[in-house]
Amino acid sequence: MHHRTTVAGFAGALALSALMIPAAAQADDFSGDIKITKVVVNGGKDIVLGTTDVKTFTIAVTATDDSGIEVGRTFPVMWHTPLPNGDYYGLVMPDNIAGKCVRQSFTTTTCTYTLKINPRIHPQDNTTAGTWTVRAHALANDGDYITKDSAAKAKVLRSSRLTVNASPEPVKKNKTITVTGALTRANWETYKYGGYAKQPVKLQFKKKGTSTYKTLKTVKTDSKGNLRTTTKATADGYFRYSFAGTSTTPAVASAAE
């Protein structure tokens, strides 16, 4: 049986960084005119996790102050679910708290941090798929500081796979074709891929010699994530299935068949 466990709260986790960010803060904490102007997670792309591979990504924090930003004292963490006692589900911290900082001007600095998220540790269970929050801290040379409780949002999604098989082969004009397949996604509790049930998937066709797929119909997966439908080929060409994705699972298209 899978048991959800909590990650230590911000106060305990960030004691390692000596930044002393309060565990229970729910709003921005700041002093002076320092600002965090931009936070970019994973280059603006979703973080997609499978069942085994550790995903390495970056968080870039840009801060500005009239005295300049103290290098090595910005710091982001990413988390999913806050708990009333100050603990969090799914807390991820940088490998190196100093980061790699580049001064854009006298007043503005961008620090980039490398983080790792392990599908067998950090998500903890499937309910943590979806939107995560980045909390960021920065310190200015004149002592001004800011802790931005919700500095950015990022999607951490369950990796998806989609297959297709058209028979009989090869696909010939005016022949009735049976097209089967399966939509599966990573399960962070069993560490296997399982069927994604009752999801709409587009059956698409590309005429031989062209580069564009056209949607023929939408088919729903069954209770085990399987797909099956029939269609008539209007020309020689290739079939594929295409899934648009959901709030917890990325879009995916099968190979051509």
C-alpha positions as CSV (number, residue, x, y, z in Angstrom):
1,M,0.0,0.0,0.0
2,H,1.3,3.4,-0.9
3,H,1.6,5.9,2.0
4,R,1.9,9.6,1.4
5,T,4.5,11.2,3.5
6,T,5.1,14.9,4.1
7,V,8.3,16.8,3.4
8,A,9.7,18.9,6.2
9,G,8.3,22.4,6.3
10,F,10.1,25.4,4.9
11,A,11.6,26.4,8.2
12,G,13.4,23.1,8.5
13,A,14.3,22.7,4.9
14,L,15.6,26.2,4.4
15,A,17.6,26.2,7.6
16,L,20.2,24.5,5.3
17,S,20.3,27.7,3.2
18,A,20.5,30.0,6.2
19,L,17.8,32.2,4.6
20,M,15.3,31.7,7.4
21,I,12.2,31.9,5.3
22,P,9.2,31.4,7.7
23,A,7.3,28.1,7.3
24,A,3.8,29.5,7.7
25,A,4.0,32.7,5.5
26,Q,1.1,33.0,3.2
27,A,1.9,36.5,1.8
28,D,4.9,38.3,0.5
29,D,7.4,39.5,3.1
30,F,9.7,42.4,2.1
31,S,11.6,45.4,3.3
32,G,12.7,48.4,1.1
33,D,12.3,48.8,-2.6
34,I,13.7,45.4,-3.7
35,K,11.6,43.5,-6.3
36,I,11.6,40.1,-7.9
37,T,10.6,40.9,-11.4
38,K,10.7,37.6,-13.2
39,V,10.8,33.8,-12.4
40,V,11.1,31.3,-15.1
41,V,10.8,27.5,-14.5
42,N,12.3,24.9,-16.9
43,G,12.6,27.5,-19.6
44,G,8.8,28.0,-19.6
45,K,8.1,24.4,-20.4
46,D,6.1,21.9,-18.4
47,I,8.1,19.4,-16.3
48,V,7.1,15.9,-17.5
49,L,7.9,13.0,-15.2
50,G,7.9,9.3,-16.0
51,T,8.3,6.5,-13.4
52,T,12.1,6.1,-13.1
53,D,14.2,8.9,-14.6
54,V,15.1,11.9,-12.4
55,K,14.2,15.2,-14.2
56,T,16.7,18.0,-14.0
57,F,15.4,21.5,-14.6
58,T,16.2,25.1,-13.8
59,I,14.6,28.1,-12.1
60,A,15.8,31.5,-13.0
61,V,15.1,34.4,-10.6
62,T,15.5,38.0,-11.6
63,A,15.6,40.6,-8.9
64,T,16.3,44.4,-8.8
65,D,17.2,47.0,-6.2
66,D,18.7,50.5,-6.4
67,S,21.7,49.2,-4.5
68,G,22.1,46.0,-6.5
69,I,21.4,42.4,-5.6
70,E,23.7,40.4,-3.3
71,V,24.9,37.5,-5.3
72,G,24.2,34.1,-3.8
73,R,21.4,35.3,-1.6
74,T,18.5,34.8,-4.0
75,F,16.9,31.4,-3.5
76,P,13.8,29.5,-5.0
77,V,12.0,26.4,-3.8
78,M,9.1,24.6,-5.6
79,W,6.2,22.9,-3.8
80,H,2.8,21.5,-4.4
81,T,0.5,21.3,-1.4
82,P,0.8,23.4,1.8
83,L,-0.5,21.9,5.0
84,P,-1.9,23.7,8.0
85,N,1.0,22.8,10.2
86,G,3.5,24.4,7.8
87,D,4.7,21.2,6.1
88,Y,4.5,20.7,2.4
89,Y,3.9,17.8,0.0
90,G,6.4,17.8,-2.8
91,L,9.1,20.2,-1.8
92,V,12.0,20.6,-4.3
93,M,15.2,22.6,-3.6
94,P,18.2,23.6,-5.7
95,D,21.3,21.4,-5.7
96,N,23.5,24.5,-5.2
97,I,21.9,27.3,-3.2
98,A,24.4,29.8,-4.6
99,G,23.2,29.3,-8.2
100,K,24.8,30.9,-11.2
101,C,24.2,34.6,-11.1
102,V,24.6,37.1,-14.0
103,R,24.3,40.8,-13.4
104,Q,22.1,42.4,-16.1
105,S,22.9,45.9,-14.8
106,F,24.1,47.6,-11.6
107,T,20.6,47.2,-10.2
108,T,19.4,43.9,-11.7
109,T,20.7,40.3,-11.4
110,T,19.4,37.0,-12.7
111,C,20.3,33.9,-10.7
112,T,19.7,30.5,-12.3
113,Y,19.4,27.3,-10.1
114,T,19.5,23.6,-11.0
115,L,16.9,21.4,-9.4
116,K,16.1,17.7,-9.6
117,I,12.7,16.1,-9.2
118,N,12.5,12.3,-8.7
119,P,9.2,10.6,-9.6
120,R,9.8,8.1,-6.8
121,I,10.4,10.7,-4.1
122,H,9.0,14.2,-4.7
123,P,5.5,13.7,-6.3
124,Q,4.6,11.2,-3.5
125,D,1.4,10.3,-5.2
126,N,-0.7,11.0,-8.3
127,T,-2.7,13.8,-6.7
128,T,0.4,16.1,-6.9
129,A,0.3,16.1,-10.7
130,G,-0.6,19.6,-12.0
131,T,0.3,23.0,-10.8
132,W,3.2,23.6,-8.4
133,T,4.2,26.9,-6.9
134,V,7.6,28.6,-6.7
135,R,8.6,30.6,-3.7
136,A,11.6,33.0,-4.2
137,H,13.8,35.0,-1.9
138,A,16.2,37.8,-2.7
139,L,18.5,40.1,-0.7
140,A,19.9,43.5,-1.8
141,N,23.3,45.0,-1.1
142,D,21.7,47.6,1.2
143,G,19.9,44.9,3.3
144,D,16.5,45.2,1.6
145,Y,14.9,41.8,1.2
146,I,11.9,40.1,-0.3
147,T,10.3,36.7,0.0
148,K,7.6,36.2,-2.7
149,D,5.3,33.4,-1.6
150,S,3.9,32.7,-5.1
151,A,6.6,34.0,-7.4
152,A,5.7,31.6,-10.3
153,K,3.6,28.6,-11.2
154,A,4.9,25.5,-13.0
155,K,3.2,22.3,-14.3
156,V,4.5,18.9,-13.2
157,L,2.8,16.3,-15.3
158,R,2.5,12.5,-15.6
159,S,4.3,11.4,-18.7
160,S,2.0,10.0,-21.4
161,R,2.4,7.4,-24.2
162,L,0.2,6.6,-27.1
163,T,0.3,3.7,-29.6
164,V,-1.4,3.0,-32.9
165,N,-1.9,-0.1,-35.1
166,A,-3.8,-0.1,-38.4
167,S,-4.8,-3.3,-40.0
168,P,-4.7,-4.8,-42.5
169,E,-1.5,-3.3,-43.8
170,P,-0.4,-1.7,-46.0
171,V,-3.3,0.9,-45.9
172,K,-4.9,0.9,-49.3
173,K,-7.5,3.2,-50.8
174,N,-11.2,2.4,-50.2
175,K,-10.4,-0.4,-47.8
176,T,-12.0,-0.6,-44.3
177,I,-9.3,-0.3,-41.7
178,T,-9.4,-1.2,-38.0
179,V,-7.3,1.1,-35.9
180,T,-6.3,0.1,-32.4
181,G,-4.0,1.7,-29.8
182,A,-3.6,2.5,-26.2
183,L,-3.1,5.7,-24.1
184,T,-1.1,5.2,-21.0
185,R,0.5,7.5,-18.4
186,A,3.0,7.3,-15.6
187,N,1.6,6.2,-12.2
188,W,3.7,7.7,-9.4
189,E,2.3,5.2,-6.9
190,T,3.0,1.9,-8.7
191,Y,5.9,3.2,-10.8
192,K,4.4,1.7,-13.9
193,Y,2.5,3.1,-16.9
194,G,-1.3,2.5,-16.7
195,G,-4.2,3.0,-19.0
196,Y,-5.8,6.5,-19.1
197,A,-9.5,5.8,-19.1
198,K,-12.4,7.7,-20.8
199,Q,-10.2,10.2,-22.6
200,P,-11.0,11.7,-26.1
201,V,-8.3,10.9,-28.7
202,K,-8.3,12.0,-32.3
203,L,-7.8,9.6,-35.1
204,Q,-5.9,11.4,-37.8
205,F,-4.8,10.5,-41.4
206,K,-2.0,11.8,-43.6
207,K,-2.2,11.2,-47.3
208,K,1.0,9.7,-48.7
209,G,3.3,12.4,-50.1
210,T,1.9,15.2,-47.9
211,S,3.0,16.5,-44.5
212,T,-0.4,17.4,-42.8
213,Y,-2.6,15.2,-40.7
214,K,-6.4,15.6,-40.8
215,T,-8.7,14.5,-38.0
216,L,-11.2,11.8,-39.1
217,K,-13.0,11.3,-35.8
218,T,-12.6,11.4,-32.0
219,V,-12.5,8.1,-30.1
220,K,-12.7,7.6,-26.3
221,T,-10.4,5.2,-24.5
222,D,-12.0,2.4,-22.6
223,S,-11.6,1.6,-18.9
224,K,-8.1,0.3,-19.6
225,G,-7.0,3.1,-21.9
226,N,-7.4,1.1,-25.1
227,L,-8.6,2.5,-28.4
228,R,-10.4,0.8,-31.2
229,T,-12.3,2.0,-34.2
230,T,-12.9,1.4,-37.9
231,T,-12.6,3.8,-40.9
232,K,-12.3,3.7,-44.6
233,A,-9.1,4.9,-46.2
234,T,-9.8,7.5,-49.0
235,A,-6.2,7.3,-50.2
236,D,-2.9,5.6,-49.5
237,G,-1.4,7.1,-46.4
238,Y,-0.8,6.9,-42.7
239,F,-2.9,6.9,-39.5
240,R,-2.0,8.1,-36.1
241,Y,-3.8,8.9,-32.8
242,S,-3.4,12.3,-31.1
243,F,-4.2,13.2,-27.5
244,A,-4.6,16.9,-26.6
245,G,-3.6,16.4,-22.9
246,T,-5.2,17.4,-19.6
247,S,-4.2,19.5,-16.6
248,T,-2.2,16.5,-15.2
249,T,-1.0,14.8,-18.4
250,P,0.8,16.2,-21.4
251,A,-0.3,16.0,-25.1
252,V,1.1,13.1,-27.1
253,A,0.8,11.7,-30.6
254,S,1.5,8.2,-31.7
255,A,4.0,7.3,-34.4
256,A,2.6,7.0,-37.9
257,E,1.1,3.6,-39.0
